[in-house]
Amino acid sequence: MKRKLRMGMVGGGPGAFIGEVHRKAARLDGKIEIVAGAFDIIPEKSQQMGRELCISPERTYNNYKEMIKKEKALGDDAIDFVAITTPNNWHFPIAKDFLEAGFNVMCEKPMTITLAEAKKLREIAKKSGKVFGLMHNYTGYPMVKLARDMVKQGDLGKIYKVVVQYPQGWLIKPIEREGQQQAAWRTDPKQSGAAGCIGDIGTHAANLAEYITGLKITEICADLTTYVKGRLLDDDGNCLLHFEKGAKGILHASQVSIGEENNLAIWVYGEKRSLEWHQEHPNYLYVKEIDAPVQIWRRGNNYVAKKSPAAARCTRIPFGHPEAFLEAFANNYLNFADTLLCKIEGKKVPSEYLDFPSIEEGVRGMAFIDTVVKSSKLKKWLKMPQL
């Protein structure tokens, strides 16, 4: 195609964190340009963001419904897809309306605020025939893809145990009552849904565990806690997990762990080897064997590319030059964009392009949240629902 994909955005207005990350990541490989948006629920702020991004006033909209109507009227010049970077409660109605209007969608996680909404959105997406991407960004790291391919190729043998964590400390104080924008909506059930910490970051940990191992979580025994007095949602969670094929695991997520920043990490233990990966040091994958030194596989080397073409595809610069958070987002956008380009040009989509989270991961994420919340309330093991 002789042009870039045209991206629109809903959310990501002045002061937003994740919207700006999406914009930077989407543009990284030069295949996407942002041309339109309804960036804030307050029209003046949406217009302000449009000016900052040098988007024409005619394509800076006051709300997403106006955006759908006017973009659809542009015909072949309309946006190719929309990125949804709003608080959780807006994901379902916005995604639904854009899909039904014939637009492709990239959506932040969690996909909706209820499991019922997630299932309904899956039906809408399938009926529309459009491409739907979900931004579980941590699966975009090259060394996560290497870990997945090592498991898939049998290097670890049968998987016995998975330990995954995501501790943060930024919500140890009730900063949501002090006007902190990111904290305010994440701790508000009306905007965030039934879960706080477990919905915000626990879902990332669960998704990472399933992505690397290729095993689905089947049962959960959860214990959620709200430590900060007066907070309406959980700020700490601990889960025992059962996976397919007999594997067992532990997942803990916290936003009141003082001193922790974004310490997402995973350990996968098999009958032959184990793997260890840390999001704060993402260019290294630790491989351990019985009675042998620890191996450190390092991003960008030829031996990584030979073992995992997916990791090589998602590596942009030579070894020794760190690639991290923005690039992981960009890798999901890269595969999403290449899939969309193939669809637009009527070409068959190669399997490697389809390596980005989709509507199915969105439904599983909501099933995880739903099961964890119920398990914690009932204080017992619960099976994940059939999806």
Helices and strands as residue ranges (DSSP letters): E 5-11, H 18-27, E 32-38, H 43-52, G 57-59, H 64-73, G 75-77, E 81-85, G 88-90, H 91-100, E 104-108, H 115-128, E 132-135, G 137-140, H 142-152, E 159-167, G 175-178, H 181-186, H 189-192, H 197-197, I 198-202, H 203-213, E 217-225, E 236-243, G 244-246, E 248-254, E 265-270, E 273-278, E 284-289, E 295-298, H 302-307, H 309-313, H 325-344, G 351-354, H 359-378, E 382-383
